[in-house]
Amino acid sequence: MTLGWIHPGLVLILGAWVLPLLRGRIKRAAMILLPAAALALCVASTPGTHGVVRVLGQEFVFGRVDATSLVFSYVFSLMACVGIVFALHVEDDSQHIAALTYAGSALGVTFAGDLLTLYVFWELMAIASTLLVWQRREPAAVKAGFRYLLVHVVGGLVLLAGIAIHWSQTGSLAFGDMHAFSGGVGWSLILVAFLLNAAVPPLGAWLPDAYAEATVTGAVFMTAFTTKSAVYVLIRGFAGTELLVWLGAAMALYGVVYAVLENDARRLLAYHIISQVGYMVCGVGIGTELAINGATAHAFAHILYKALLFMGAGAVLQTTGLRKLSEMGGLYKTMPKTLGLYMVGAFAISAVPLFSGFVSKSMVVSAAGETHRAAVFLMLTMASAGTFLHTGLKLPYYMFFGRKSDHALGRRGIEPPGNMLVAMALAAVACIAIGVFPGLLYRHLPNPVDYAPYTLHHVTSTLGLLGFTALGFFLLLRNLDPEPTISLDTDWFYRRGAAGFEKWIQKPLARLESGTVGGICDFVIRRPVLGAASLMRRFDGVVDSALVGIGRSTQSLSRVLKTAASGHAQHYGLFMAAGLLALVALAMLAR
Amino acid sequence: MNDYPVLTVTTFLPLVGAALVFFRGGERLARWISLVTTLATLIVSAPLYFRFAKDSSALQFVESADWIPTWGVSYGMGVDGISLPFIFLASLLSVLCVGVSWTAVRTRVREFHVALLVAETAMIGLFAAANLFLFFVFWELMVIPVFLLIGVWGGPRRVYASVKFLIFTLAGSVLMLVGIIALHKLCGTLDFKALAGASIARVHQYWLFGAFLAAFAVKVPMFPVHTWLPDAHTEAPTAGSVILAAILLKMGAYGFLRVSLPVLPDAVHHFLLPMLVMSAIAIVYGAYVTLVQTDVKRLIAYSSVSHMGFVTLGIFTLERKGVEGAILQMFNHGILSAALFLCVGMIYQRTHTREIADYGGVARTAPVYSTLLALFCLAAAGFPGLNSFVGEFLVIGGAFETGSWLGAMAIWGVALGTTYLLWLYYRVVMGKQNPKLAGLALELDARELATLAPLALLAVVVGLYPECVLSYLRAPVAALLATGGAP
C-alpha cells in the first residue's frame, strides 16, 4: 500500500470517532478541522493511482485521483465543511459521526478505482444516511428511515449482483467506462443501482420521502452526497448512454411537476433535487465533452445551492417548527438574514445571471442544443422555468411573505443560531463567486472548457425566461396557493405492496410456518440431532466411567493387597517362603 | 544475539516473581507483584517477536549450557515459528489471568499467585525447550500448579476433578518418560534437532509413537481419553480454566508437532488413518455432546474437545495447508477459549451459577458484555472476518485433500459448532431477563473490559490479517513436512 497519500474519506470516517471524547470549544474546533483537513488533502492530491491493495490476486484501488474525481472530491469535502458548520450547535454526537461517515464514504466512492471498493463505500453511505434520518427520533422519521434503508439495501444488492456478474464475465473488477458491456446483464444491474441512487424515477421515490423526514442538519448533508456520487459514477462508467438522455430530461420535468403539488417545504426542495439531477443525468447521457463538463459543473454548483436552500428551509423549520407552506407566512420581518441568504440559493437554482446555476446549467442545455436534440432542449428549458417558479418564487413567497394565515400569527420566527447563518453565508458566497468568476470552477472540470456563459444571447434569453415566469407567477398567484395534500409517487406501489405482503406473511404464511413446516423441522432435524446428542452424552458418561473404573479397580486392588500387610511376622515369613519356593520351581521348570 | 538471554529470562522471571510473592507477599501485595511480573514477562519477551527472522526454519534465540554431561543432557532453549505464537499467548494470558482473579480469589491469595506464576514458567519453558529432557521437565512441572489451582480454588467437585486430571495426565506422562528413556538409548541424544535427523527402526518407532501418543492424546485431548477435561475445566477457577483451555491443551498438539512428526515419521504414516479417524470422531462427537450441556462452563469445555479435534485433524493431514491451519487454530482457540472462559467467569462472579437455565436477557442490563460475548461466540463459530474462520478454512481445505469424508465430518463439526454457540448465546443473552438475574449489576467494569479487550482485538486482527501469525509458520512447517524435517 503506497503511503504518502492519505485517503480524505478515511480521515472523516475515522476522525469522527474522536468527537465523543471531546467537549466544548475543542470539540467544535475538531468538528470544523476534520472536513477542512479532508478538503486540504483533496486539494493537495496529485493525480495518479494511490492506495492500491493487493489481496488474493485482486487489486483494490482506493485512490484513483484524476480531474473528474478531484473536482467531485473538492465539492464533497467543501460541502462537509459547510454542513458541519451548520450543525455545530447540535449536541447529539451520533449525528456528527453519521454525517462525517456519510461524507467520508462519498469521498471513498469518488476515489474508488475498482467496483468492490465502490460497493463497500456505497453501502457505508446508505447506512450512515439512514442514521441521519432516524436521528430525528420521531415516528414518521423512523418509518421513513426504514423505507429508505430497505430501498437502499435492495439497491445495494442489485449493485452487488451486477458487480458479481460483471466480474465473472470479464474477470476484472476495474471500474471504468462500461460502454463495451452495454446491454449485458451485469451492465444493466449496475446501471439500475446507480440510477436508484441518483433518484431517477420510477426508482427515486425514496428521496422526497426521506429527505423531508431527516433532521434539520442531517438533511443538509443528505442532499449532497447520495445523488451526486451517483452522478459521478454515471460519468465514470456510463457516459454517452443514450437512455440517460431521455431519463434525465424526463426526470427534470418530473421533479418540477411534483414540486408543483408539494406543500411541505423540504419535500418540495427534495423534488427539485430530482429535477436538477435530471440535468446532470441528461448531460452524462449526451456524453460530449461539453455535456460532461456541464454535468460536473452542475453537480458542483447544485451541491452548494441546494444545501443553501435546505439550510434556509431547515432554519425556518428549526425556529418556527413549521414545515408546511400552507401554514407559513410573514417571516420576512423576523428572519431577514435567512431570507436574504435563501434568495441567493433560489437565484442560483433558477440560473439567474451572476449566480452559479447560470454558468453550470447552461452548459448542459447548450450541449443538448449542440447535438441537435430539440425535444431534450425544450424539456430542459421548461424545467428551468418550473424551477424558478417553485424554488425561486413560490417557496420564498409563501415561506417569508404571503398572506398571514392563522397559523403564522402565533409562530414568530427568530433568526437561527450564528453558526447556521455562517454556514449559509459560506454557501452563498460560493454560489455568487462561481457565478461571477466561472473560471474558478471551469478550471477544475475534467474536459477542457471552451464555453463562455456570459454571451449576450444567453443572458437575454435567460432573463426573458425568468421574467415571463415571474409574470406568470404573479398573474396565477391564487392558483398556486399551497394546499395540504399528499401527492402519490411511485413509492405508493411498494408501500402498498409491502403492506399487503406483510398481511399475507402474518396470517396464512405464519400459520403454515409454525404449524406444518415447524413440525417437519422439529421431527426431521431437531429431534434426531438432540436425540443423537443425548445418546452421545450418555455414551460419554460410559467412557468416563470406564476410565475412572480403571482407576477405581486399581484402588480396589490396592485395598486387597493392603490386607496382605497384616503386621504379623509369621504372615510375612509365610509369603517369603512361598515366594522363594515359586521362584525355585520356575527356575527348575524353565530348564 | 541480544544483550540478555531472552528465553531464559522470559521463562524464569515468573518464577522469580513467585518466589517474591511467596516470601514477601501479603494478600494485596501478592496481586500487584503478580501483575507486575506477568507484564514484565510480556515486555521482556518482546525481542522474540520483533527480531525473529521469519524466513528461517532453524531455532532462533538459542541458549545452550551443559547440564548433566554424563547423560548428554544439556540446558537448551530455542524457538522457531511454531513455538513463538504460543509463548506470546502464554505471556499474554497470564496477565489476563491475574486481571480476572483480582477480586475473584479471596482465600489464600498468595499461594494462588505463586501457583499461577509457576504455571507460567512451565508453560513458557515447554514451548521454549530445545531438547526433550527440558520439554519433559516443564511438562511435569505444569501439572502441579494446575492440580493445586483446581483442587484448592475450584468449584464444588474440585477434589475429584483435580485428582482425575492428575491421574490422567500422569498416566500419560509416565509412558512418555519410558519413551524418552528409550529414545535416549536408541539415539544417544535428546536434542530435537538431532533427533529429527536420526533414523530409528520401524518397530521402535511404532512403540515410541504409542508411548508419546499416550501423553499427547490425554493432553490434547483426543477421544476417548478426553473425559478429564470437562470436569477439570468446569471445576477450575476462571484463571485455571483459561490456562487449561488455552495453553495446556496446546501442549499436547505441540508435542505431536515437535516429537511425533519429525522424529517418528514412519510411525506417523503407519498410524495415520486411526489418528485421522479419532480426530474426526472428536470433532463430531465433541460437538454433539456439547449441544446438550446445561452448564455453561461444561459446554465451553466440551467445545474444546471438538475444536482440538480440528487441530489434530489438520496436523495429521501432513500437508502444508492442514498443518498451518492447525497451528493457527491452536493459536485462535487459545484466544477464544480464554475469552469465553473469562466471560463466563466474570458473570459467574456476580450470579454464582453456571446453569444456562438461570440466565437469560443479559443484554438488557449488560450491553457491552453482550457485545463482547457475541464477538467471541461468532469468532468461535468460524465467522468470516474473525480469527477462527481462517484456521478452519485451511484445515477443512487440507482435510478435503486427504479424503472427502474427513472434510465432510469437519464441516459437519463446524455446523454443529455454530449451532451450540449461537444457541448458548441466545439462551444466555437474548430474550426476556431471567428473574434470577434481577437486581444484579451484570455489566463489566473497567478492569474486566481491559482484560477482554486484547483478546477481542486479537480476534479481529488475526481474522482480517491472518498473515501476522501465518508468516511465522511458513518456514518451519515447510521444513517439518519436507522430510519429517528438522527444526
Interface residues (C-beta under 8 A of the other chain):
Chain A: V529 L530 A532 A533 S534 M536 R537 D540 V543 D544 L547 V548 G551
Chain B: K164 I167 F168 P224 V225 T227 Y285 Y288 V289 L291 V292 Q293 L416 T419
